[in-house]
Amino acid sequence: MPALNFKHLRYFWMVAKAGSIAKASEQLHLTPQSVSGQITAFEARIGVDLFKRVGRRLELTEAGRRVLHYAEEIFALGDELVEALNDPSSPQVEPLRVGIADSVPKQVAYRLVAPALQLDTPTRLVCREGRLAALLAELSIHRLDMVIADRPLPGNLNVRAYTHSLGESALVVLGHPSLHQGEDGFPQLLDEAPFLLPGEDVNVRASLLRWFESKRVRPRIVGEFDDSALMTAFGRAGAGYFAVPEAVAQDVTEQTGAQIVGRVPEIAEQLYAITAERRSTHPAIVAISAAAAASGFTLAGQDGQD
């Protein structure tokens, strides 16, 4: 692979951000033909197509989106370098790159990560959300400092990392007042009632289904959600009952108008921090670990697991 031409990369970045070669040309004070030629040369150099034409518009290819992601970080770092050189007295901002598995409830993620912005040491927080396997791949090449997940490091992944338990919280079931009918108590009121089930990537899903069987209730599953925020939005609209960690239940009730209809102490939402180091000394990561206990998550297990 030939060395990267950063002039080509900047032209590509400008076209991707502007949305067209014509707009990018105006910003670069170049002719559209010149910019188009630079993009063509860049594609030939790296061996992939970065744009595809859809009608009169240019859209990024999958490879183009990946290159844009790297370009954003490269030029952001360049801007930071210029600022630091222009103002040597300014404090150095240390980045904290956190991956958050999309199975982790958003209220939980916010409670854990927010304290990193309140440290005496300036911190620039970079959050990435996605599936756990993809985030762990980013961690393995040091593009992330830590990953917050609802399960420990899977044993079938060839990733050198360590699992640190952040704690656990029992589940509670919530529902919009419009759902409550009859005089059945909990959990019988869930029988044949609409229910919003966590998706297959969410660790508590299997336990929740087994719990339904043990209680001999058969909710009517009306939706499955990998994204907890989307599930909560449907719950706010009264589409069905849904489960959240007890530690954030009050926040969810205030935001959605849903009410707690019952507690499920047999099932716990577990939280883990996965890092490339056995013992992390990064002050922001230490703050996140402390925030878990302050957020109502009871410490469970020992950390430092391979």
C-alpha positions as CSV (number, residue, x, y, z in Angstrom):
1,M,0.0,0.0,0.0
2,P,1.5,3.4,-1.0
3,A,1.9,6.1,1.5
4,L,-1.2,8.2,2.2
5,N,-1.4,11.5,0.3
6,F,-2.9,14.0,2.9
7,K,-3.7,16.5,0.2
8,H,-5.9,13.9,-1.5
9,L,-7.4,13.0,1.9
10,R,-8.3,16.6,2.6
11,Y,-9.9,17.1,-0.8
12,F,-12.0,13.9,-0.2
13,W,-12.9,15.2,3.3
14,M,-14.1,18.5,1.9
15,V,-16.2,16.9,-0.8
16,A,-17.8,14.5,1.7
17,K,-18.6,17.3,4.1
18,A,-19.9,19.7,1.4
19,G,-21.9,17.0,-0.3
20,S,-20.8,17.8,-3.8
21,I,-17.7,18.5,-5.8
22,A,-19.1,21.9,-6.9
23,K,-19.6,23.1,-3.3
24,A,-16.2,21.8,-2.2
25,S,-14.5,23.5,-5.2
26,E,-15.9,26.8,-4.1
27,Q,-14.5,26.4,-0.6
28,L,-11.2,25.2,-1.9
29,H,-11.0,28.0,-4.6
30,L,-10.3,25.4,-7.2
31,T,-12.1,24.3,-10.4
32,P,-14.5,21.3,-10.1
33,Q,-12.4,19.5,-12.7
34,S,-9.3,19.9,-10.5
35,V,-11.1,18.5,-7.4
36,S,-12.6,15.7,-9.3
37,G,-9.2,14.7,-10.7
38,Q,-7.7,14.7,-7.1
39,I,-10.5,12.4,-5.9
40,T,-10.0,10.1,-8.8
41,A,-6.3,10.0,-8.1
42,F,-7.0,9.3,-4.4
43,E,-9.3,6.4,-5.3
44,A,-6.7,4.9,-7.6
45,R,-4.0,5.3,-5.0
46,I,-5.9,3.4,-2.3
47,G,-7.7,1.0,-4.6
48,V,-11.3,1.6,-3.6
49,D,-14.3,3.7,-4.8
50,L,-15.1,6.4,-2.2
51,F,-18.3,7.8,-3.9
52,K,-21.2,6.5,-5.9
53,R,-23.4,8.6,-8.0
54,V,-27.2,8.4,-7.2
55,G,-29.0,10.5,-9.7
56,R,-27.2,13.9,-9.6
57,R,-26.0,13.4,-6.1
58,L,-22.8,11.8,-4.7
59,E,-23.1,9.3,-1.9
60,L,-20.3,7.7,0.1
61,T,-19.7,4.1,-0.4
62,E,-19.1,1.8,2.6
63,A,-15.3,2.3,2.1
64,G,-15.9,6.0,1.8
65,R,-17.7,6.1,5.2
66,R,-14.8,4.3,6.8
67,V,-12.3,6.7,5.3
68,L,-14.4,9.7,6.4
69,H,-14.4,8.4,10.0
70,Y,-10.5,8.3,10.0
71,A,-10.3,11.6,8.2
72,E,-12.5,13.3,10.9
73,E,-10.1,12.1,13.6
74,I,-6.9,13.0,11.7
75,F,-8.0,16.6,11.0
76,A,-9.4,17.0,14.5
77,L,-6.0,16.1,15.9
78,G,-4.4,18.5,13.5
79,D,-6.6,21.3,14.7
80,E,-5.7,20.4,18.3
81,L,-2.0,20.5,17.4
82,V,-2.3,24.0,15.9
83,E,-4.2,25.3,19.0
84,A,-1.6,23.8,21.3
85,L,1.3,25.4,19.4
86,N,-0.5,28.8,19.3
87,D,-1.2,28.7,23.1
88,P,1.5,26.6,24.9
89,S,0.1,27.7,28.3
90,S,-3.2,26.1,27.7
91,P,-3.8,22.8,29.5
92,Q,-3.4,19.6,27.5
93,V,-6.8,18.0,26.9
94,E,-6.6,14.2,27.3
95,P,-9.0,12.3,25.1
96,L,-11.1,9.5,26.6
97,R,-12.5,7.2,23.9
98,V,-15.3,5.0,25.3
99,G,-17.2,2.4,23.4
100,I,-20.8,1.7,24.6
101,A,-22.5,-1.5,23.6
102,D,-25.9,-0.7,22.1
103,S,-27.4,-3.2,24.6
104,V,-26.5,-0.9,27.5
105,P,-29.4,1.4,28.5
106,K,-28.7,5.0,27.6
107,Q,-29.6,6.4,31.0
108,V,-27.0,4.0,32.5
109,A,-24.4,5.0,30.0
110,Y,-24.9,8.7,30.7
111,R,-24.7,8.2,34.5
112,L,-21.4,6.3,34.1
113,V,-19.6,8.5,31.6
114,A,-20.8,12.0,32.7
115,P,-18.4,12.2,35.7
116,A,-15.4,12.0,33.3
117,L,-16.2,15.5,32.2
118,Q,-16.1,16.8,35.8
119,L,-12.5,16.0,36.5
120,D,-9.9,18.7,37.3
121,T,-7.9,17.3,34.4
122,P,-9.5,18.5,31.1
123,T,-10.9,15.6,29.2
124,R,-12.3,15.4,25.7
125,L,-14.9,12.6,25.7
126,V,-15.3,10.5,22.5
127,C,-18.2,8.1,22.6
128,R,-18.8,5.3,20.1
129,E,-21.9,3.1,20.1
130,G,-22.3,-0.2,18.4
131,R,-22.3,-4.0,18.7
132,L,-19.9,-5.4,21.3
133,A,-17.8,-7.4,18.8
134,A,-17.1,-4.3,16.7
135,L,-16.2,-2.2,19.7
136,L,-13.8,-4.8,21.0
137,A,-12.1,-4.9,17.7
138,E,-11.6,-1.1,18.0
139,L,-10.3,-1.7,21.6
140,S,-7.8,-4.3,20.4
141,I,-6.1,-1.7,18.0
142,H,-6.2,1.0,20.7
143,R,-8.8,3.1,19.0
144,L,-10.9,2.9,22.2
145,D,-9.7,3.2,25.8
146,M,-12.5,1.1,27.3
147,V,-15.8,-0.5,26.4
148,I,-18.9,-0.5,28.6
149,A,-21.0,-3.7,28.1
150,D,-23.7,-5.8,29.7
151,R,-21.6,-8.9,29.6
152,P,-17.9,-9.8,30.1
153,L,-15.4,-10.3,27.4
154,P,-16.6,-13.2,25.2
155,G,-14.3,-16.2,25.3
156,N,-14.6,-16.9,21.6
157,L,-13.0,-13.5,20.6
158,N,-9.2,-13.3,20.1
159,V,-8.9,-10.0,21.9
160,R,-6.3,-9.3,24.6
161,A,-8.4,-7.4,27.2
162,Y,-9.6,-7.5,30.8
163,T,-13.1,-7.4,32.2
164,H,-13.8,-5.3,35.3
165,S,-17.2,-5.7,37.0
166,L,-19.0,-2.4,37.6
167,G,-22.0,-3.8,39.4
168,E,-25.5,-5.0,38.9
169,S,-29.1,-3.8,39.4
170,A,-32.3,-5.8,39.6
171,L,-34.9,-5.3,36.8
172,V,-38.2,-3.6,37.2
173,V,-41.1,-3.7,34.8
174,L,-42.7,-0.4,33.7
175,G,-45.9,0.4,31.8
176,H,-47.9,3.4,30.7
177,P,-51.1,3.9,32.8
178,S,-53.2,3.2,29.8
179,L,-52.0,-0.4,29.8
180,H,-53.3,-1.3,33.3
181,Q,-56.6,-3.1,33.1
182,G,-58.3,-5.5,35.5
183,E,-57.3,-6.3,39.0
184,D,-54.6,-8.8,38.4
185,G,-51.4,-8.3,40.4
186,F,-47.8,-8.5,39.2
187,P,-46.7,-10.6,37.3
188,Q,-50.1,-12.0,36.3
189,L,-51.1,-8.6,34.7
190,L,-48.4,-9.4,32.1
191,D,-50.2,-12.5,30.8
192,E,-51.3,-11.8,27.2
193,A,-50.4,-8.1,27.7
194,P,-48.2,-6.3,25.1
195,F,-44.5,-6.5,26.0
196,L,-41.4,-4.8,24.5
197,L,-38.6,-7.4,24.6
198,P,-34.9,-6.6,24.6
199,G,-33.2,-7.8,21.4
200,E,-31.0,-10.8,21.0
201,D,-27.8,-8.9,21.7
202,V,-29.1,-7.9,25.2
203,N,-27.8,-10.1,27.9
204,V,-31.0,-10.2,30.1
205,R,-33.3,-11.3,27.3
206,A,-32.9,-15.0,27.8
207,S,-33.3,-14.6,31.6
208,L,-36.4,-12.6,31.1
209,L,-38.0,-15.2,28.8
210,R,-37.1,-18.0,31.4
211,W,-38.7,-15.8,34.1
212,F,-41.9,-15.5,32.2
213,E,-42.0,-19.3,32.0
214,S,-41.3,-19.8,35.7
215,K,-44.2,-17.4,36.5
216,R,-46.5,-19.0,34.0
217,V,-47.2,-15.8,32.2
218,R,-47.2,-15.3,28.4
219,P,-46.9,-11.7,27.4
220,R,-47.7,-10.8,23.8
221,I,-44.3,-9.8,22.4
222,V,-45.1,-6.8,20.1
223,G,-41.6,-5.6,19.5
224,E,-37.9,-6.5,20.0
225,F,-35.3,-3.8,20.5
226,D,-31.5,-3.8,20.5
227,D,-31.6,-0.1,21.3
228,S,-32.9,0.6,24.8
229,A,-33.7,4.3,24.0
230,L,-35.9,3.2,21.1
231,M,-37.6,0.6,23.4
232,T,-38.2,3.3,26.0
233,A,-39.7,5.6,23.3
234,F,-42.2,2.9,22.4
235,G,-42.9,2.4,26.1
236,R,-43.6,6.1,26.5
237,A,-46.2,5.8,23.8
238,G,-48.0,3.0,25.6
239,A,-47.0,0.3,23.1
240,G,-46.3,-2.3,25.8
241,Y,-44.7,-3.0,29.1
242,F,-40.9,-3.0,29.3
243,A,-38.1,-3.7,31.7
244,V,-35.3,-1.4,32.9
245,P,-32.6,-1.6,35.6
246,E,-34.0,-0.5,39.0
247,A,-31.1,1.9,39.4
248,V,-32.5,4.1,36.6
249,A,-36.2,3.4,37.0
250,Q,-37.0,6.8,38.6
251,D,-35.4,8.6,35.7
252,V,-37.3,6.6,33.2
253,T,-40.6,7.1,34.9
254,E,-40.1,10.9,35.0
255,Q,-39.1,11.0,31.3
256,T,-41.8,8.7,30.0
257,G,-44.8,8.9,32.4
258,A,-44.7,5.1,32.7
259,Q,-45.2,3.6,36.2
260,I,-43.4,0.7,37.9
261,V,-45.7,-2.2,38.0
262,G,-43.4,-4.8,39.6
263,R,-39.9,-5.8,40.5
264,V,-37.9,-8.8,39.2
265,P,-35.2,-9.4,41.8
266,E,-34.3,-12.8,40.2
267,I,-32.8,-11.0,37.2
268,A,-30.0,-8.4,37.3
269,E,-28.7,-6.0,34.7
270,Q,-24.9,-6.4,34.9
271,L,-22.4,-3.9,33.8
272,Y,-18.7,-4.4,32.9
273,A,-15.8,-2.2,31.8
274,I,-13.5,-3.9,29.3
275,T,-10.0,-2.4,28.9
276,A,-6.8,-3.3,27.3
277,E,-5.0,-3.0,30.6
278,R,-5.5,-5.2,33.7
279,R,-5.3,-2.1,36.0
280,S,-6.2,1.2,34.4
281,T,-4.8,4.4,35.9
282,H,-6.6,6.8,33.5
283,P,-8.4,9.2,35.9
284,A,-11.5,9.3,33.8
285,I,-11.8,5.5,33.8
286,V,-11.3,5.5,37.6
287,A,-14.2,8.1,37.8
288,I,-16.4,5.9,35.7
289,S,-15.8,2.9,37.9
290,A,-16.7,5.0,41.0
291,A,-19.8,6.3,39.3
292,A,-21.3,2.8,38.9
293,A,-21.6,2.4,42.7
294,A,-23.0,6.0,43.0
295,S,-25.6,5.2,40.4
296,G,-27.2,2.4,42.4
297,F,-25.4,-0.6,40.9
298,T,-24.3,-3.0,43.6
299,L,-20.8,-4.3,43.1
300,A,-20.8,-7.9,42.0
301,G,-17.8,-10.1,41.5
302,Q,-14.1,-9.2,41.2
303,D,-12.4,-7.3,38.4
304,G,-9.3,-8.1,36.5
305,Q,-10.8,-11.1,34.7
306,D,-8.9,-12.1,31.5
